[in-house]
Every structure is written in structure tokens, then in C-alpha cells.
Amino acid sequence: MMEKHEGNAELWHTVFAKGHPVLIGKQRRYRLLPGHPRCKLCEVPFGGIGGWIMRKRGLAASDRNPRYCTACDSFLDAFPGGAEVPISMMMVDIRNSVALSGQVSAREFAARVGALRDDVATILDRTDGFLLEFQGDSVFAVWPPGFVGPDHAAKAMKAGELARQMIATRNRPEDAPVGVGIHTGEVFMGTVSGAGGRIQGISAFGLEVNVLARIAAAAAPGEVLASAAVWQAAGRDLSGAKRRSASLKGVSEPVEIAAL
């Protein structure tokens, strides 16, 4: 079970909501270098030519937490905590995954989940999105304003459109039916620790995260649903969209959503 941390709110609000100038500078420089995977905070590459160059400069994946570079892992350890920030989010979820896992071998099911993750990673590369977590058979991505700019909602909507195209063209044996949810709202973004108290990375918490999960669960196979909140934050006109009001489990008020 993961435990979220409190503290250093001003620092983390700057990082996620506004953009920390030092971190922004690193992200811009490191994005110019080829290579994957990358540090989830500063974007330093771990693989490829870019990774080789950075290892020569003393930056590599942390032995303790390989999703982050050695510098960012130390930063997370030194400044645990988080802040409430408005962000845009996307969740891509395999439909009827329990039934599917019973129809194919464990190896094949893992291959299908892996193929989905690869497809979503490509979409995030094209829209400046950040992979926050793999949650079983789903992928949770975010667009924090401090990382991607004030047009975070527009970029999340673009990712939804690319996801819809991805779904329409997927016909490989390892592909699995998926539904997609997109939402904008205020969440608590901050560091989390696992067993033993060691910091594992960054996660998001709050009602709006649950709303996103419910929207994704409400999407039919092949459907991309976006909340009215993200449509409006992206400056998009909802008048021509196929809108509906959805009562989401665990959410007291109906949420207006529309399919892309």
C-alpha cells in the first residue's frame, strides 16, 4: 500500500502548477537527447545515445528507484510532500480484462497489456504527457501545467483523439479492447512511499482522480469519453458533441461527459 506525503507544498505547487525554472531548463535540454526510457521528472534519457552521454556525466537510472534518475531520486527523498494543483488526466483501460485473462494464456495477456502500454507511450510522446502509473491493466497519464504549459487540457484532448485513432486501427493479435477517459480537475500531486517508508515516486490523489477512473470505466470498448470540464478547459465547443450526464459510482453528483 502506498502512503502519500504532506509538506513542502509551496515547492511542489511551483513544480506542478507553475513550473520550476531549474526543472524546466533540464526538461528542455534533456528532451533534445534521444533515448528511452526517461526519468519521469526531469526527462533525462536512460537508453540510447542520449543515455550513454548522460551516464558519462554521472546521470543514470537510480538503483533504488529506476523510474527516476539519480539526481531526481535524491530530490524526492530530500523534499517529500505535495500540493493541490489543477491538471488534465487520461486513463486507458482494458475492457472486460478478467474475462479476457481467462480466455488467453498469462503470457498472451501480459503481451496484450504490454502492447497497450507501448501504444499509449507513443501518444504521450506526441502530446507532452507524462506516464504517472500502470494500474494493473490500465494506464494513468497526466499533463501538469508546470510541465506542459497552460494548454494542458488541449494536449490531453489531443491525446484522446490520438487514442481514438489508435483504437480504430488496432488489429494485431496482441491488441485488447480498451476504453478511454479524459478529465481535468484539482488533485493532490505528491510523493508516495511504499513498504519500509522508501519513497517510490509521485502519484495523484483526490475525488477528481476517482471521477477520471469512473469515466474510463463508463467508456464502451473503442470509446473515448471526456468530461465537460476538460472540454471547457481546452476551449472546445461542446454544442455539437454527443453529450450525456453520467451517474458515476461513488460520485455524488452526475458528471457531464461527451464522446470524442
N, C-alpha and C positions, 0 to 999 in steps of 0.2 A: 504494500500500500504506500502511495506517495503522500508526503506531507508538504504542504505549501509553507513558505516562509513570509514573515512580515518584516518590515524595516526598510531603510534606505529608499523610502518612497519617492523623494524628490529626484534622486539619481535615476531610478527606473522609469519614472514618468518622463524624464527627459529622453531616455534611451528609446522608449517605445512610442511615445506620443509626439515628441518634437524632433528627436534625432540628436544624438550626442555628437558634437563636431569631430572628436577624435575617432569614434567608431565609424562615422560616415566617411571620413577620409580613408580609413582602412578598407571599408567595403568597396569604395570606388577603385582603389588601387588593385585590390585582390581580384575583383571581377574581370580585370584585364588579362589575368593569367589563366591559361587553360587548365582544366583538370577537375575531376570529380572523384569522390565526394568532396564536400567543402565543410568548413566549420559553420555551424548553424547560427553563429553570432556575427563573426567578422568576415566570413566568406573566403578565408584563406583556403586554397586548394590543397588537398592531401594527395591526390593522384596525378598522373600525367606529368608533363614537363613542368607545369606550374608547381606541383607538389615537390618535385625534385629541387627546383630553385629555392622554395621556401624552407625545405629541410636543410639546405646549405646555410640558410640564415637563421637556423635554430627554431623554426616553427614547424610543428608536425601535429598529428592527432595525439591527443593526450592518452597516455596509457590507462589512466583512471577513468576517463570519460571520452571515448573515441569519437563522439559526435561533435566535440569541440576541440579547438587547437589548445596547445599547452598554455598559451597566454590567456585565452578566454576562460579556460577551466580554472586557472588561478584567480581570474577576476570574479567569477561566480562564487568561488569559495570565500573570497575576501569581502564581497558585498552581497550577502544573501538578502532576499526581500523581493518586493514588487510594488506595483501600483495599479490603480484602476485607469484604464485607457480605452478610448473608442477604437475598435479595429473591425476589419472585414474578415470573414472566415468562410471556409468551404470544407464540407465533409463529403467524401466519396465512399459509398458503402456497397458491399456486395449484397444483392437481394437473395433472400432465402438461403443464406450461407449454410445453415445447419443441414437442410435437406441436400444441398449440393455436396457437402462434405461426406454425406452418406452414399452418394452416387458414384464418387470417384475415389481413387486411392489418396492416401495422405500426401504422397509425393506430388500427385497431379493437382491436388487442391492448393498445396504450397506454391506450385508453379503458376497457378492462376492468380493467386494473391500477389506474387512477385511481378507478374506481367502488368497487373493493375497499378502497382506502385511505380513501375518504370514509366508507364504512360502518364501518370499524374506528375511525376518528377519533370517530365518534358514540358508539360503545361506550366508548371511553376517557373521553370527557367524562362519561358516566354513572357511571363506576366510579373516577374519580380517577386513571386510568392515564396513563402518560407514553409517548409515542411515542419510542423510542430511535433506531431506524434503519429505513430502507427498504433491504432487501437484495434487489435485483433484483425478483422477482415475489412477495416475501414482506414481511410487516410484523412488526417486532420491538418489543414493548411491555414495559414494566416497571412494578412497583409497589414502589419503595424504601420501607422503613419510615419513614425520615426525612422523606419527602414525604407519605405517605398514612396513616401510623399503624401500630400493631401488627397490625391486621386486614388486612394487605396480601394474605395468601393468600386470605382470604374475598372480597376485592374482585376478585382475579384469577379466582376461581371464578365469581363473578357475571358477569364479562366473558365467560367461557366459555359460560355459559348464554345470554347475550345473543347471542353469536356463533352458537350453535346455532339460536336463533330467527331470526337474520338469514339463515342458510343455508337454513332451511326455507321462508322467504317470498320469497327472491330469485328473480325470474322475468323480469328485464329482459334485453333482448338483449345488453347490455354486461356482464352478470354472467358470472363464470367459476367453475368448480368449485373449492372450496377445502377444505383440511384444517387443523385447529387443534390445537396442542399447548400445554399449560399445565404449569408446573413451578415448584418452589421449591427453592432451594439457595444455597450461598455462592459468590459470584462476585467478581471484581476489577472494581470500577467506577471509572473514572477518565478523565482527559483523554487525547485522542489527537491526533497531528499527522499531516499529510499531506506531500506533496512540499514541499520548502523549509523544513520544520520548523514551519510555521504551525499553531497549534492549531485543529483543526476542530470540536471539541466533546467529547462524553462517549460512551463505549462500555463494553461489558461483555465480560469475558474469563474463560475457565476451563472446566473439564470440564462444569460444570452447564449452561453455555450450549450446549455440544455435545449434551448429553443432551436439552435442550429441542428443538434442531433435529431430532434423530433421532425424538423423539416426534411432532413435527409431520409429519415425512416418513412416519411409520408410519400416520398417520390416513388413512382412506379418504375419497374425496370426500364432503363433507357430514358428516364425523365430527369430534367434539371429544374428544380424549384428554387426560386429566390424570394426572400421576404420583401414586403413593400418597403421596409426600412433600407435595404441595400439598393433597391431601385431608386429611391428618392435620394439617397446619399451619392449615388453615381450620376444624378441629374438626368435620369431617364424618365420618359413619359410612360406612365402605366395605363393610359387610357385605351390603348389598342391591345393590351396584353390580356391573356386569359386568366383573369383573377378569380380567386376564391378565398373564402375565410375558412381556416382550418382550426379545429379544436385539437390541440396537441396534448398528449398525455402528460400530466404533471404540470402543465402551464395553465394558470387560472383564466387568462383572457385569450379569446380567439386571435390567431395571427393571420394577417392577410398575406397571401403568397400568390405568385404567378409563375407559370412555366415559361422558360426561355424557348 
